Amino acid sequence: MKTDVLIVGAGPVGLSLALELAHHGVRSVVVERRARGDVVTVRCNHISSRSMEFFRRHGLADRVRQTGLPSDYPQDVSYRTATTGVELSRIRIAARGDRFSDRDTGVDADWPTAEPPHRMNQIYLEPLMIDAALARPEITLLFQHDMLDFVQDDSGVTARIAAGTGADITVESQFLVGCDGGASRVRKAIGGRLDGDAVIQRVQSTYLRAPGLIDAMQVPPCWCMFSLNPRRSGNIYSIDGKELWLVHNYLRDSEPEFASVDRDACIREIFGVGADFDYEILNIEDWFGRRLVADKLRDGRVFIAGDAAHLWVPYAGYGMNAGIADAFNLGWILGAVIAGWGGERLLDAYVAERGPITEQVSRFAMDHCMKMAAQRSAVPANLEDPTPEGEAARARMGRETYDLNVQQYCAAGLNYGYFYDKSPVIAADDAQPPGYTMAHYTPSTVPGCRVPHFFLDDGRSLYDAFGTGYALLRLDPSVEVAGFVAAAAAIGMPLAVLDIAPKGAVGALYAHPLVLVRPDQHVAWRGDASDADAEGIIRHVAGYQNKII
Ligand SMILES: Cc1cc2nc3c(=O)[nH]c(=O)nc-3n(C[C@H](O)[C@H](O)[C@H](O)COP(=O)(O)OP(=O)(O)OC[C@H]3O[C@@H](n4cnc5c(N)ncnc54)[C@H](O)[C@@H]3O)c2cc1C
C-alpha cells in the first residue's frame, strides 16, 4: 500500500493531523491498534479555544459544540468542602447553549475568537473525529492495525504493520508521523527519549455512575467540582450532566502506592456521602502526573506529535489540546511540502517552533500542579466548622482557589499567547513578540504570533476568509501586492489576498499595511510593500531560502 503520509495512532492528534493533511489535498493512511468502536477511557474534558478554531477550519466546530453536556448544564468550576458540601467559590463559564448569546458570564466570555472553549469529554470527541476522517476520501483509516517497525531512506519510509485479522502489510509513504501516545514506538525507533520530571503527582482516577449525586448536592452541579477538606481532596468532572462522573483522587506524598489507598473511602470523602450512597465503578485509570518532553521530535522523514512527544499533568486542559496544536502545525507543513510548494526548511520549522512551546507549556502545567498541591495540603482544619472562624476560613479558601484556578480554566495565554520566535520560516522584524502567562497574553501582529482575530463587516470570522494556504491581509487597498501574488504563483503556493479594515482596539493592532498569515493563523511577515522584497519573503516563508529581511 502506498500513501503520502503514514500516521500511527488514531487518537485525537493522529486524526487532527489526517484532517489537516486532507485539507491540503494530501493522502494519509492512519493505522490504529484499537478496533473501531473500542471506547477510549474518559480523559480530556476540555476542548481549548484554539482546538475549537482548528475544528472550525474543518467544519466540525458546530458538531463538537452540540455534543457533550446538556446545553443548559453549567460549565462552571466549583470549589466546595465536598461535592455535596458547602461551596467556597465558583468560576463562572457559560453553558454551551448560551455560549454565543451570553457574553457576560465568565472570564472567557468575551475572548477574541469565533470559537470559545468547550467542555466535553474525549469519549464523545473521538467518535466525531473518526466520522469526519472517514468522510474524507484522502484518509484511509485502518483499525486493528499495529505498526511494528519501519525503515526510511532518502525517498521515503516503509512500515511493517500487523493487520489484526490477516497477514502483515507494508505501507510505503513519503513521511511517517507517530501520534502513538505516551508509550510511542515511533519515538523509541527514532532514538527519542523523554526528559523531565518523571513523577510529580499520582492520581487515582475512577469513572463511575452515581445517579443520586446531583440530588445530594447543596448547590447546583456543574462541569468540574473540587472537594477541599482536611481528610481528602479531589475533584470530579461531569461526563453526561446526569449520572456519569470522572473522579480524580490526588494521592499525598505519604501515599506512594496506588494500592495502599482505599479508593471507595476516598470517593465517599470527596463526594461527602456515607456508606449507604450507591455508585457503580465503570473503569479505573490510575496515572502518574509527569513533565516529560521528548528530546527528539524528528528523524529525517519521521516525526512525532502529541503524547508521543510530550506528557505532562493536564492542567489547564493542555494535554490533548497541545497535541492538536502540534498536528495543526505539522499538518500544513507536510501538506505544503507534499503538495510541492513547501521547501525543505519548512520541515525544520516543526521542531524549531513546537519544541520550545512544548517546553513552556509543560512548565506552566507543572508549576500550576505544584501550587494546587500546596493549596490542597494547606486546607485549614476548621474549614467545615459552623463557627465564625470556619466561615472566615471558607471565605479565604474560596478567594484563594478562585484566584489560583481561574488562570487554568480561563487560560487565554495558553490559547492565544504562544508565538514562534525561533522559526526558520518566519520573517522576524525588530519587534519582540509580547510575553504571555497561562492566563494572559497581548494580541499582536509581530511575526510568529497568532494573528489577532476579529469579525469582518459581513459577520464572518477573519479566519473563515482564509483559504487553505497563506493569506495576505491588506489594510490599505492602494498598496500594490502583485509582486507577492506573482512570487507565490511561481512556486505554486496558494495565496489569498484579503482587504481588511479592522476597527477600534483591534484595528490599532494592525499597524502595518500588509500582514502575511500562514495556514495555521500565525503571522509569517508584516510590512510595507514599497520596501519589501516580495519574492524573497515568499520564498523564505515557504521554506526555500533564508531571507534576512
Ligand atoms: C485522566 C486523564 C485526564 C486527562 N485530561 C485532560 C484534559 O483535561 N485536557 C487535555 O488536554 N488532556 C487531558 N489528558 C491527556 C489527553 O488524554 C492526551 O493528551 C491525549 O489523548 C493525547 O492524544 P494522542 O492522540 O497524542 O494520544 P492517544 O490518545 O494516546 O492516542 C494514541 C493512539 O495510538 C494508538 N497506537 C499506539 N501505538 C500504536 C501502534 N504501534 N500501531 C497502531 N496504533 C497505535 C493507540 O491505540 C491510541 O489510540 C488527560 C489524560 C488522562 C490520562
The ligand as a MOL file (V3000), in Angstrom:
LIG
                    3D

  0  0  0     0  0            999 V3000
M  V30 BEGIN CTAB
M  V30 COUNTS 53 58 0 0 0
M  V30 BEGIN ATOM
M  V30 1 C -7.0660 11.0040 33.3810 0
M  V30 2 C -6.6400 11.9060 32.2720 0
M  V30 3 C -7.2300 13.1470 32.1390 0
M  V30 4 C -6.8390 13.9670 31.0890 0
M  V30 5 N -7.4240 15.1900 30.9930 0
M  V30 6 C -7.0400 16.0180 30.0010 0
M  V30 7 C -7.6100 17.3200 29.8780 0
M  V30 8 O -8.4830 17.7280 30.6460 0
M  V30 9 N -7.1770 18.1100 28.8650 0
M  V30 10 C -6.2350 17.6760 27.9660 0
M  V30 11 O -5.9050 18.4440 27.0470 0
M  V30 12 N -5.6960 16.4520 28.0460 0
M  V30 13 C -6.0630 15.6110 29.0450 0
M  V30 14 N -5.4950 14.3890 29.1370 0
M  V30 15 C -4.4810 13.9990 28.1500 0
M  V30 16 C -5.0980 13.5370 26.8460 0
M  V30 17 O -5.9960 12.4970 27.0570 0
M  V30 18 C -3.9670 13.1130 25.9110 0
M  V30 19 O -3.0420 14.1800 25.8280 0
M  V30 20 C -4.4660 12.7660 24.5080 0
M  V30 21 O -5.2670 11.6170 24.4740 0
M  V30 22 C -3.2710 12.5290 23.6060 0
M  V30 23 O -3.7080 12.2250 22.3240 0
M  V30 24 P -2.7630 11.4390 21.3190 0
M  V30 25 O -3.5700 11.2900 20.0830 0
M  V30 26 O -1.4330 12.0860 21.2660 0
M  V30 27 O -2.5030 10.0380 22.0230 0
M  V30 28 P -3.5390 8.8920 22.4340 0
M  V30 29 O -4.8620 9.4650 22.7610 0
M  V30 30 O -2.8420 8.0920 23.4610 0
M  V30 31 O -3.7010 8.0510 21.1060 0
M  V30 32 C -2.6510 7.2530 20.6120 0
M  V30 33 C -3.2600 6.1400 19.7720 0
M  V30 34 O -2.2210 5.4160 19.1310 0
M  V30 35 C -2.5890 4.0540 19.1030 0
M  V30 36 N -1.3240 3.2980 18.9510 0
M  V30 37 C -0.2710 3.2490 19.7830 0
M  V30 38 N 0.7220 2.5100 19.2700 0
M  V30 39 C 0.2860 2.0630 18.0610 0
M  V30 40 C 0.8580 1.2470 17.0450 0
M  V30 41 N 2.1060 0.7370 17.1630 0
M  V30 42 N 0.1440 0.9830 15.9470 0
M  V30 43 C -1.1160 1.4850 15.7920 0
M  V30 44 N -1.7130 2.2620 16.7390 0
M  V30 45 C -1.0200 2.5590 17.8530 0
M  V30 46 C -3.2620 3.8220 20.4310 0
M  V30 47 O -4.1120 2.7010 20.3980 0
M  V30 48 C -4.0400 5.1210 20.6030 0
M  V30 49 O -5.3560 5.0420 20.1220 0
M  V30 50 C -5.8480 13.5400 30.1580 0
M  V30 51 C -5.2590 12.2900 30.2990 0
M  V30 52 C -5.6280 11.4890 31.3540 0
M  V30 53 C -4.9550 10.1470 31.4970 0
M  V30 END ATOM
M  V30 BEGIN BOND
M  V30 1 1 1 2
M  V30 2 1 2 3
M  V30 3 2 2 52
M  V30 4 2 3 4
M  V30 5 1 4 5
M  V30 6 1 4 50
M  V30 7 2 5 6
M  V30 8 1 6 7
M  V30 9 1 6 13
M  V30 10 2 7 8
M  V30 11 1 7 9
M  V30 12 1 9 10
M  V30 13 2 10 11
M  V30 14 1 10 12
M  V30 15 2 12 13
M  V30 16 1 13 14
M  V30 17 1 14 15
M  V30 18 1 14 50
M  V30 19 1 15 16
M  V30 20 1 16 17
M  V30 21 1 16 18
M  V30 22 1 18 19
M  V30 23 1 18 20
M  V30 24 1 20 21
M  V30 25 1 20 22
M  V30 26 1 22 23
M  V30 27 1 23 24
M  V30 28 2 24 25
M  V30 29 1 24 26
M  V30 30 1 24 27
M  V30 31 1 27 28
M  V30 32 2 28 29
M  V30 33 1 28 30
M  V30 34 1 28 31
M  V30 35 1 31 32
M  V30 36 1 32 33
M  V30 37 1 33 34
M  V30 38 1 33 48
M  V30 39 1 34 35
M  V30 40 1 35 36
M  V30 41 1 35 46
M  V30 42 1 36 37
M  V30 43 1 36 45
M  V30 44 2 37 38
M  V30 45 1 38 39
M  V30 46 1 39 40
M  V30 47 2 39 45
M  V30 48 1 40 41
M  V30 49 2 40 42
M  V30 50 1 42 43
M  V30 51 2 43 44
M  V30 52 1 44 45
M  V30 53 1 46 47
M  V30 54 1 46 48
M  V30 55 1 48 49
M  V30 56 2 50 51
M  V30 57 1 51 52
M  V30 58 1 52 53
M  V30 END BOND
M  V30 END CTAB
M  END
